[in-house]
Amino acid sequence: MGFNMGPNLLLLMAMVATNILSLYHLSSTLQSPKPPTPQPVPDQLLHQLHTIRATINHLTRLQHTTTSNTPATSTTTTIKTSIPSDLLLYSQLSTIASSCQNHPDLLHKYMSYTPFALCPLDSDLAESLILRGCHPLPRRRCFSRTPPKPTSSLPENPFPSSLPDSGVIWNKYTCKSFDCLNRFNPNLGFHPAHEITKFMSYKSELDLPIPQLLQIAKAANSVLRLGLDIGGGTGTFAARMKLYNVTVVTTTMNLAAPYDEAVALRGLVPLHVPLQQRFPLFDGVVDLVRCGHAVNRWIPLTVMEFLFYDVDRVLRGGGYLWLDHFFSKGVDLDKVYAPLIGKLGYRKVKWATGLKTDTGGLKNGEVYLTALLQKPVSR
């Protein structure tokens, strides 16, 4: 018995080895062809992915910590997290400029140009992308165009008798001159000489003349030096403040007219940014933010809330937020917008309301709000 054990064991081992080799060969022949070698992932994309993953992990840990530290009154009580729902919602938004992928046709058209030549005359195309949340990089290999016959001199007075037509490339506009724009609608602000009386007179409680604004600031020992005018059109508020040695930059968009060029031709600074974009200013650096006609009830509520918090970011302690003729439906002012503004915790220096008496206002039951609010000096 002991004599036959050795060969039998060797035979068994040989059979097992043979079966293993056969199975390996069979499995290797049945495998699908190997996929192509993947291309290396760009470092920038990896960095963005790591940032997104880190943000999600941070929110997850924060939500878990908040939930575990929240006392429950009973075993059947649902434990609520203190993280605002909008924070969790908007933490899912993609990184900067990723919304460009939602408009590939526009982006492709924008980036189709001849390198080392003049850039196409399509600034309205870039503006269309910006308004859709896509902020494309500037074209790197084409030369920006200049007006065919630029003026040899520019006015130093921010309220000149007229603006030089030669300072604008008019190709994309229906009107080809500032006179045409003034005839079309004299209230657009393209006739600086007619704008000089604005922000200076008091007709009702809804008005806040600039001399009164400066007096309020002086009485509070608050200096006004730097300001931001949101949706300031052709820059009339900035022009008037310039005469009081206050520097104001104006956010504006070229919607069917050359607003940015008009601001610059008056010797002022235009910021070509939409309302939903973060202001290109550092934290706590301006003394005054004015919200004009552009900031009103047509803005989605969440976007408006983000806008107000970005205003808070750029305002210094003790700075002022001026809501100039903000309009909304009367019922919404009490139930929606007043509580939204109240979240800022600003001191009410002025709060005046009145009926919006034009046709649209009467039709929609709208009211105006003019408010001057002061940010707390410290928090």
One Martini backbone bead per residue (centre of mass of N, CA, C, O) as a GRO file, in nm:
protein
  379
    1MET     BB    1   0.059   0.061  -0.022
    2GLY     BB    2   0.309   0.251   0.012
    3PHE     BB    3   0.419   0.206  -0.281
    4ASN     BB    4   0.154   0.340  -0.440
    5MET     BB    5   0.131   0.636  -0.324
    6GLY     BB    6   0.331   0.804  -0.488
    7PRO     BB    7   0.220   0.778  -0.784
    8ASN     BB    8  -0.067   0.868  -0.720
    9LEU     BB    9   0.010   1.150  -0.626
   10LEU     BB   10   0.146   1.241  -0.886
   11LEU     BB   11  -0.101   1.195  -1.070
   12LEU     BB   12  -0.288   1.394  -0.925
   13MET     BB   13  -0.110   1.644  -0.964
   14ALA     BB   14  -0.107   1.634  -1.273
   15MET     BB   15  -0.412   1.659  -1.320
   16VAL     BB   16  -0.451   1.929  -1.183
   17ALA     BB   17  -0.248   2.091  -1.354
   18THR     BB   18  -0.382   2.036  -1.624
   19ASN     BB   19  -0.660   2.164  -1.560
   20ILE     BB   20  -0.555   2.446  -1.497
   21LEU     BB   21  -0.425   2.498  -1.776
   22SER     BB   22  -0.684   2.459  -1.938
   23LEU     BB   23  -0.855   2.679  -1.809
   24TYR     BB   24  -0.665   2.911  -1.872
   25HIS     BB   25  -0.671   2.878  -2.181
   26LEU     BB   26  -0.976   2.905  -2.216
   27SER     BB   27  -1.011   3.185  -2.083
   28SER     BB   28  -0.813   3.337  -2.277
   29THR     BB   29  -0.980   3.276  -2.545
   30LEU     BB   30  -1.263   3.414  -2.431
   31GLN     BB   31  -1.156   3.679  -2.421
   32SER     BB   32  -1.170   3.988  -2.479
   33PRO     BB   33  -1.039   4.235  -2.612
   34LYS     BB   34  -0.829   4.466  -2.541
   35PRO     BB   35  -0.835   4.762  -2.443
   36PRO     BB   36  -0.738   5.056  -2.486
   37THR     BB   37  -0.518   5.269  -2.389
   38PRO     BB   38  -0.548   5.508  -2.178
   39GLN     BB   39  -0.550   5.831  -2.143
   40PRO     BB   40  -0.423   6.078  -1.991
   41VAL     BB   41  -0.505   6.284  -1.732
   42PRO     BB   42  -0.534   6.591  -1.676
   43ASP     BB   43  -0.432   6.785  -1.417
   44GLN     BB   44  -0.671   6.984  -1.407
   45LEU     BB   45  -0.894   6.767  -1.385
   46LEU     BB   46  -0.788   6.635  -1.129
   47HIS     BB   47  -0.811   6.887  -0.953
   48GLN     BB   48  -1.118   6.921  -0.986
   49LEU     BB   49  -1.197   6.643  -0.877
   50HIS     BB   50  -1.070   6.681  -0.598
   51THR     BB   51  -1.239   6.926  -0.520
   52ILE     BB   52  -1.515   6.794  -0.539
   53ARG     BB   53  -1.461   6.561  -0.344
   54ALA     BB   54  -1.387   6.739  -0.099
   55THR     BB   55  -1.658   6.886  -0.081
   56ILE     BB   56  -1.840   6.641  -0.043
   57ASN     BB   57  -1.697   6.530   0.209
   58HIS     BB   58  -1.739   6.780   0.384
   59LEU     BB   59  -2.051   6.780   0.375
   60THR     BB   60  -2.088   6.499   0.484
   61ARG     BB   61  -1.949   6.543   0.757
   62LEU     BB   62  -2.119   6.785   0.845
   63GLN     BB   63  -2.394   6.639   0.838
   64HIS     BB   64  -2.317   6.411   1.037
   65THR     BB   65  -2.240   6.591   1.276
   66THR     BB   66  -2.509   6.747   1.301
   67THR     BB   67  -2.691   6.500   1.335
   68SER     BB   68  -2.544   6.369   1.586
   69ASN     BB   69  -2.581   6.655   1.764
   70THR     BB   70  -2.888   6.620   1.746
   71PRO     BB   71  -3.149   6.619   1.935
   72ALA     BB   72  -3.393   6.380   2.033
   73THR     BB   73  -3.718   6.330   2.154
   74SER     BB   74  -3.739   6.063   1.981
   75THR     BB   75  -3.731   5.774   1.789
   76THR     BB   76  -3.949   5.912   1.569
   77THR     BB   77  -3.771   6.149   1.519
   78THR     BB   78  -3.659   6.368   1.286
   79ILE     BB   79  -3.346   6.460   1.203
   80LYS     BB   80  -3.224   6.782   1.161
   81THR     BB   81  -3.047   6.983   0.961
   82SER     BB   82  -2.864   7.301   0.951
   83ILE     BB   83  -2.828   7.284   0.659
   84PRO     BB   84  -2.888   7.443   0.393
   85SER     BB   85  -3.048   7.348   0.111
   86ASP     BB   86  -2.896   7.535  -0.092
   87LEU     BB   87  -2.613   7.433  -0.027
   88LEU     BB   88  -2.657   7.140  -0.118
   89LEU     BB   89  -2.747   7.208  -0.401
   90TYR     BB   90  -2.497   7.403  -0.494
   91SER     BB   91  -2.271   7.184  -0.447
   92GLN     BB   92  -2.349   7.044  -0.739
   93LEU     BB   93  -2.211   7.233  -0.890
   94SER     BB   94  -2.003   7.314  -1.113
   95THR     BB   95  -1.742   7.439  -1.228
   96ILE     BB   96  -1.595   7.674  -1.376
   97ALA     BB   97  -1.740   7.694  -1.705
   98SER     BB   98  -1.919   7.422  -1.730
   99SER     BB   99  -2.176   7.553  -1.872
  100CYS     BB  100  -2.063   7.540  -2.164
  101GLN     BB  101  -2.168   7.243  -2.225
  102ASN     BB  102  -2.474   7.352  -2.278
  103HIS     BB  103  -2.329   7.536  -2.536
  104PRO     BB  104  -2.166   7.418  -2.796
  105ASP     BB  105  -2.245   7.593  -3.040
  106LEU     BB  106  -2.162   7.869  -2.929
  107LEU     BB  107  -1.870   7.792  -2.854
  108HIS     BB  108  -1.778   7.703  -3.135
  109LYS     BB  109  -1.833   7.974  -3.272
  110TYR     BB  110  -1.647   8.145  -3.090
  111MET     BB  111  -1.378   7.948  -3.155
  112SER     BB  112  -1.416   8.034  -3.462
  113TYR     BB  113  -1.102   8.130  -3.591
  114THR     BB  114  -0.834   8.322  -3.710
  115PRO     BB  115  -0.525   8.302  -3.662
  116PHE     BB  116  -0.345   8.600  -3.657
  117ALA     BB  117  -0.600   8.777  -3.663
  118LEU     BB  118  -0.883   8.922  -3.663
  119CYS     BB  119  -1.141   8.944  -3.480
  120PRO     BB  120  -1.449   8.895  -3.465
  121LEU     BB  121  -1.774   9.057  -3.497
  122ASP     BB  122  -1.893   8.903  -3.181
  123SER     BB  123  -1.967   9.017  -2.885
  124ASP     BB  124  -2.259   8.899  -2.860
  125LEU     BB  125  -2.168   8.604  -2.826
  126ALA     BB  126  -2.024   8.633  -2.555
  127GLU     BB  127  -2.273   8.749  -2.408
  128SER     BB  128  -2.452   8.500  -2.439
  129LEU     BB  129  -2.272   8.318  -2.267
  130ILE     BB  130  -2.266   8.485  -2.006
  131LEU     BB  131  -2.582   8.482  -1.960
  132ARG     BB  132  -2.546   8.144  -1.941
  133GLY     BB  133  -2.276   8.101  -1.748
  134CYS     BB  134  -2.051   8.146  -1.972
  135HIS     BB  135  -1.689   8.205  -1.936
  136PRO     BB  136  -1.491   8.260  -2.170
  137LEU     BB  137  -1.203   8.265  -2.291
  138PRO     BB  138  -0.998   8.442  -2.439
  139ARG     BB  139  -0.872   8.503  -2.724
  140ARG     BB  140  -0.529   8.424  -2.798
  141ARG     BB  141  -0.501   8.448  -3.154
  142CYS     BB  142  -0.628   8.748  -3.170
  143PHE     BB  143  -0.720   9.074  -3.272
  144SER     BB  144  -0.846   9.340  -3.156
  145ARG     BB  145  -1.069   9.574  -3.230
  146THR     BB  146  -1.106   9.894  -3.383
  147PRO     BB  147  -1.204  10.173  -3.470
  148PRO     BB  148  -1.168  10.317  -3.779
  149LYS     BB  149  -1.213  10.635  -3.640
  150PRO     BB  150  -1.063  10.747  -3.398
  151THR     BB  151  -1.042  10.964  -3.161
  152SER     BB  152  -0.811  11.219  -3.051
  153SER     BB  153  -1.033  11.292  -2.827
  154LEU     BB  154  -1.144  11.312  -2.484
  155PRO     BB  155  -1.355  11.360  -2.240
  156GLU     BB  156  -1.335  11.479  -1.899
  157ASN     BB  157  -1.625  11.521  -1.885
  158PRO     BB  158  -1.898  11.324  -1.772
  159PHE     BB  159  -2.084  11.579  -1.914
  160PRO     BB  160  -2.112  11.596  -2.213
  161SER     BB  161  -2.277  11.700  -2.492
  162SER     BB  162  -2.133  11.441  -2.624
  163LEU     BB  163  -2.069  11.142  -2.790
  164PRO     BB  164  -1.839  10.970  -2.966
  165ASP     BB  165  -1.889  10.765  -3.239
  166SER     BB  166  -1.579  10.674  -3.290
  167GLY     BB  167  -1.578  10.484  -3.011
  168VAL     BB  168  -1.751  10.278  -3.194
  169ILE     BB  169  -1.866   9.960  -3.292
  170TRP     BB  170  -2.170   9.936  -3.499
  171ASN     BB  171  -2.238   9.669  -3.655
  172LYS     BB  172  -2.452   9.520  -3.438
  173TYR     BB  173  -2.628   9.775  -3.466
  174THR     BB  174  -2.893   9.951  -3.563
  175CYS     BB  175  -2.760  10.178  -3.458
  176LYS     BB  176  -2.492  10.435  -3.567
  177SER     BB  177  -2.563  10.629  -3.317
  178PHE     BB  178  -2.639  10.834  -3.051
  179ASP     BB  179  -2.869  10.990  -3.183
  180CYS     BB  180  -3.039  10.744  -3.250
  181LEU     BB  181  -3.080  10.652  -2.956
  182ASN     BB  182  -3.217  10.917  -2.860
  183ARG     BB  183  -3.458  10.896  -3.055
  184PHE     BB  184  -3.562  10.622  -2.965
  185ASN     BB  185  -3.449  10.679  -2.643
  186PRO     BB  186  -3.395  10.933  -2.410
  187ASN     BB  187  -3.375  10.723  -2.141
  188LEU     BB  188  -3.095  10.557  -2.178
  189GLY     BB  189  -2.828  10.771  -2.140
  190PHE     BB  190  -2.676  10.899  -2.424
  191HIS     BB  191  -2.723  11.201  -2.293
  192PRO     BB  192  -2.535  11.359  -2.071
  193ALA     BB  193  -2.663  11.648  -2.055
  194HIS     BB  194  -2.945  11.514  -1.951
  195GLU     BB  195  -2.812  11.367  -1.679
  196ILE     BB  196  -2.725  11.596  -1.468
  197THR     BB  197  -3.002  11.592  -1.281
  198LYS     BB  198  -2.950  11.336  -1.167
  199PHE     BB  199  -2.945  11.273  -0.819
  200MET     BB  200  -3.045  11.588  -0.712
  201SER     BB  201  -3.351  11.550  -0.660
  202TYR     BB  202  -3.663  11.616  -0.469
  203LYS     BB  203  -4.000  11.458  -0.493
  204SER     BB  204  -3.977  11.212  -0.289
  205GLU     BB  205  -3.927  10.948  -0.071
  206LEU     BB  206  -3.781  10.783  -0.312
  207ASP     BB  207  -3.562  10.992  -0.286
  208LEU     BB  208  -3.181  11.022  -0.304
  209PRO     BB  209  -2.983  11.255  -0.288
  210ILE     BB  210  -2.653  11.300  -0.287
  211PRO     BB  211  -2.627  11.520  -0.067
  212GLN     BB  212  -2.782  11.349   0.143
  213LEU     BB  213  -2.595  11.106   0.143
  214LEU     BB  214  -2.340  11.262   0.236
  215GLN     BB  215  -2.465  11.367   0.501
  216ILE     BB  216  -2.516  11.094   0.632
  217ALA     BB  217  -2.221  11.002   0.634
  218LYS     BB  218  -2.106  11.240   0.795
  219ALA     BB  219  -2.284  11.203   1.054
  220ALA     BB  220  -2.145  10.895   1.078
  221ASN     BB  221  -1.840  10.902   1.010
  222SER     BB  222  -1.857  10.829   0.689
  223VAL     BB  223  -1.666  10.740   0.419
  224LEU     BB  224  -1.680  10.823   0.067
  225ARG     BB  225  -1.484  10.662  -0.208
  226LEU     BB  226  -1.611  10.372  -0.283
  227GLY     BB  227  -1.801  10.216  -0.561
  228LEU     BB  228  -2.106  10.029  -0.665
  229ASP     BB  229  -2.289   9.991  -0.977
  230ILE     BB  230  -2.571   9.808  -1.041
  231GLY     BB  231  -2.684   9.848  -1.339
  232GLY     BB  232  -2.575  10.159  -1.462
  233GLY     BB  233  -2.550  10.171  -1.761
  234THR     BB  234  -2.393  10.483  -1.851
  235GLY     BB  235  -2.287  10.610  -1.559
  236THR     BB  236  -2.427  10.851  -1.401
  237PHE     BB  237  -2.363  10.799  -1.103
  238ALA     BB  238  -2.054  10.794  -1.137
  239ALA     BB  239  -2.035  11.080  -1.256
  240ARG     BB  240  -2.150  11.234  -1.013
  241MET     BB  241  -1.944  11.119  -0.799
  242LYS     BB  242  -1.687  11.232  -0.932
  243LEU     BB  243  -1.755  11.535  -0.847
  244TYR     BB  244  -1.705  11.411  -0.530
  245ASN     BB  245  -1.454  11.213  -0.524
  246VAL     BB  246  -1.598  10.940  -0.620
  247THR     BB  247  -1.538  10.602  -0.687
  248VAL     BB  248  -1.720  10.438  -0.956
  249VAL     BB  249  -1.831  10.128  -1.058
  250THR     BB  250  -1.986   9.969  -1.352
  251THR     BB  251  -2.236   9.752  -1.421
  252THR     BB  252  -2.266   9.612  -1.757
  253MET     BB  253  -2.454   9.564  -2.066
  254ASN     BB  254  -2.482   9.501  -2.428
  255LEU     BB  255  -2.813   9.561  -2.474
  256ALA     BB  256  -2.853   9.687  -2.791
  257ALA     BB  257  -2.607   9.862  -2.666
  258PRO     BB  258  -2.316  10.078  -2.587
  259TYR     BB  259  -2.260  10.092  -2.264
  260ASP     BB  260  -1.959  10.047  -2.210
  261GLU     BB  261  -1.856  10.270  -2.399
  262ALA     BB  262  -2.003  10.505  -2.263
  263VAL     BB  263  -1.864  10.489  -1.993
  264ALA     BB  264  -1.570  10.522  -2.101
  265LEU     BB  265  -1.620  10.800  -2.254
  266ARG     BB  266  -1.663  10.934  -1.949
  267GLY     BB  267  -1.419  10.824  -1.763
  268LEU     BB  268  -1.507  10.531  -1.683
  269VAL     BB  269  -1.584  10.211  -1.522
  270PRO     BB  270  -1.650   9.910  -1.676
  271LEU     BB  271  -1.838   9.610  -1.591
  272HIS     BB  272  -1.863   9.302  -1.773
  273VAL     BB  273  -2.136   9.192  -1.592
  274PRO     BB  274  -2.358   8.998  -1.455
  275LEU     BB  275  -2.572   8.939  -1.191
  276GLN     BB  276  -2.469   8.624  -1.137
  277GLN     BB  277  -2.194   8.736  -1.083
  278ARG     BB  278  -1.916   8.768  -0.934
  279PHE     BB  279  -1.755   9.016  -0.804
  280PRO     BB  280  -1.445   9.178  -0.912
  281LEU     BB  281  -1.391   9.192  -0.584
  282PHE     BB  282  -1.286   9.247  -0.287
  283ASP     BB  283  -1.308   9.222   0.038
  284GLY     BB  284  -1.407   9.503   0.196
  285VAL     BB  285  -1.365   9.784  -0.025
  286VAL     BB  286  -1.645   9.925  -0.014
  287ASP     BB  287  -1.880  10.194   0.075
  288LEU     BB  288  -2.077  10.151  -0.187
  289VAL     BB  289  -2.402  10.016  -0.294
  290ARG     BB  290  -2.588  10.022  -0.597
  291CYS     BB  291  -2.930   9.945  -0.684
  292GLY     BB  292  -3.093   9.952  -0.964
  293HIS     BB  293  -3.309   9.871  -1.217
  294ALA     BB  294  -3.193   9.574  -1.252
  295VAL     BB  295  -3.289   9.535  -0.948
  296ASN     BB  296  -3.557   9.308  -0.946
  297ARG     BB  297  -3.831   9.086  -0.966
  298TRP     BB  298  -3.705   8.926  -1.222
  299ILE     BB  299  -3.526   8.793  -1.028
  300PRO     BB  300  -3.434   8.526  -0.901
  301LEU     BB  301  -3.432   8.463  -0.573
  302THR     BB  302  -3.159   8.313  -0.543
  303VAL     BB  303  -2.991   8.516  -0.702
  304MET     BB  304  -3.056   8.756  -0.518
  305GLU     BB  305  -2.933   8.641  -0.263
  306PHE     BB  306  -2.646   8.613  -0.372
  307LEU     BB  307  -2.612   8.912  -0.438
  308PHE     BB  308  -2.640   9.022  -0.147
  309TYR     BB  309  -2.396   8.854  -0.034
  310ASP     BB  310  -2.190   8.992  -0.227
  311VAL     BB  311  -2.232   9.271  -0.123
  312ASP     BB  312  -2.139   9.204   0.165
  313ARG     BB  313  -1.852   9.123   0.085
  314VAL     BB  314  -1.756   9.414  -0.045
  315LEU     BB  315  -1.839   9.545   0.206
  316ARG     BB  316  -1.772   9.738   0.451
  317GLY     BB  317  -1.772   9.831   0.756
  318GLY     BB  318  -2.032  10.076   0.740
  319GLY     BB  319  -2.154  10.041   0.483
  320TYR     BB  320  -2.363  10.094   0.187
  321LEU     BB  321  -2.700  10.011   0.087
  322TRP     BB  322  -2.871  10.097  -0.226
  323LEU     BB  323  -3.212  10.092  -0.295
  324ASP     BB  324  -3.325  10.204  -0.615
  325HIS     BB  325  -3.630  10.152  -0.701
  326PHE     BB  326  -3.749   9.894  -0.601
  327PHE     BB  327  -3.954   9.643  -0.759
  328SER     BB  328  -4.281   9.504  -0.666
  329LYS     BB  329  -4.503   9.338  -0.528
  330GLY     BB  330  -4.663   9.417  -0.252
  331VAL     BB  331  -4.684   9.130  -0.122
  332ASP     BB  332  -4.378   9.056  -0.172
  333LEU     BB  333  -4.239   9.266   0.001
  334ASP     BB  334  -4.345   9.153   0.279
  335LYS     BB  335  -4.293   8.824   0.228
  336VAL     BB  336  -3.998   8.835   0.072
  337TYR     BB  337  -3.796   9.088   0.048
  338ALA     BB  338  -3.778   9.195   0.334
  339PRO     BB  339  -3.668   8.929   0.462
  340LEU     BB  340  -3.422   8.909   0.276
  341ILE     BB  341  -3.293   9.177   0.363
  342GLY     BB  342  -3.298   9.116   0.676
  343LYS     BB  343  -3.067   8.896   0.679
  344LEU     BB  344  -2.825   9.103   0.687
  345GLY     BB  345  -2.849   9.308   0.941
  346TYR     BB  346  -2.920   9.597   0.871
  347ARG     BB  347  -2.944   9.930   0.900
  348LYS     BB  348  -3.210  10.158   0.889
  349VAL     BB  349  -3.201  10.470   0.736
  350LYS     BB  350  -3.393  10.396   0.486
  351TRP     BB  351  -3.768  10.349   0.432
  352ALA     BB  352  -3.942  10.360   0.121
  353THR     BB  353  -4.277  10.366  -0.013
  354GLY     BB  354  -4.450  10.320  -0.340
  355LEU     BB  355  -4.625  10.357  -0.608
  356LYS     BB  356  -4.639  10.215  -0.927
  357THR     BB  357  -4.779  10.431  -1.185
  358ASP     BB  358  -4.752  10.279  -1.418
  359THR     BB  359  -4.888  10.051  -1.618
  360GLY     BB  360  -4.734   9.803  -1.503
  361GLY     BB  361  -4.784   9.864  -1.203
  362LEU     BB  362  -5.096   9.870  -1.199
  363LYS     BB  363  -5.136   9.586  -1.321
  364ASN     BB  364  -4.933   9.435  -1.085
  365GLY     BB  365  -4.918   9.573  -0.804
  366GLU     BB  366  -4.680   9.778  -0.770
  367VAL     BB  367  -4.380   9.873  -0.591
  368TYR     BB  368  -4.166  10.089  -0.424
  369LEU     BB  369  -3.814  10.080  -0.309
  370THR     BB  370  -3.629  10.284  -0.076
  371ALA     BB  371  -3.300  10.197   0.051
  372LEU     BB  372  -3.087  10.256   0.340
  373LEU     BB  373  -2.809  10.049   0.433
  374GLN     BB  374  -2.612   9.941   0.718
  375LYS     BB  375  -2.337   9.793   0.792
  376PRO     BB  376  -2.184   9.646   1.020
  377VAL     BB  377  -1.884   9.712   1.162
  378SER     BB  378  -1.918   9.437   1.325
  379ARG     BB  379  -1.903   9.050   1.378
   0.00000   0.00000   0.00000
